[in-house]
Amino acid sequence: MKITVVGAGAVGASCAEYIAIKDFASEVVLLDIKEGYAEGKAMDLMQTASLNGFGTKITGITNDYSKTADSDVCVITSGIPRKPGMTREELIGINAGIVKTVSSSLIQYSPNTIIIVVSNPMDTMAYLVHKSTNLPKHKIIGMGGALDSARFKYRLAEAIGGPISDVDGMVIGGHSDTGMIPLTRLATRNGVPVSEFLSEERLNQVLEDTKVGGATLTKLLGTSAWYAPGAAVSAMVQAIACDTKKVFPCSAMLEGEYGFNDICLGVPVVLGKNGIEDIINIKLNDAEIANMKESADGVQNVNELLEL
């Protein structure tokens, strides 16, 4: 199993590290446009192999896509990261050109690959890959919901005062501060609704804290987060590589699901060896449906800025 990660910055390097440590891939190729940067990151990571006990080979490459040939899964993290006060949508002008070039270069050498899009604004970048390539829709996946759901579960466990392993929850909708929809109604602690443990006021605070999870970290760090995004990607790649059929909320091209068409939006999907193997239609209440419509409108507004 060969995995390529484009972009050797903090997010890309974290992706490569977590994938390697899990030891399910034979090779991870880390590619970057900056001379020697990916090679240095790869060498540093390989020097942890004996310490962390993995056998995955990590190879660093400077802008030579021929070395990514026959990759089973490709992850696109390249693009400029958010800076404090910057929205994901403000990134579109620069990142759209980068993502379009990267995706076409990857497919030139790996025509049957599955692409996971991390670059922001993520739903729009996933949509761009759909529109600018000939890959079937089940092979193009946006990462956002997996990360947002991890942040949601962190906030739930924090509020309850219990271990994260006890809680389960999902975030759907667009991967933006205003577009994401933490499904508090369906969140559970060991199968019991979290509303049994938290007041409505505290649960609403969890919801709001989740929605600004990325912005909170950007303000603290001065740039985008990288550990949790890298872990989210590695979990998705593992589900595909190992054909686990695990459910993740991911940005998928919708063709009638949830009442939407021709848009990439975060919904629960089954991930396996073919990429998105099924889109799960969960029953939403009226408020959640309204929130999804508002979220979709926001994503569509950004999509319209693309020059397709």
Order of alpha helices (4+ residues) and beta strands (2+ residues): beta-alpha-beta-alpha-alpha-beta-beta-alpha-beta-alpha-beta-alpha-beta-beta-beta-beta-beta-alpha-alpha-alpha-beta-beta-beta-alpha
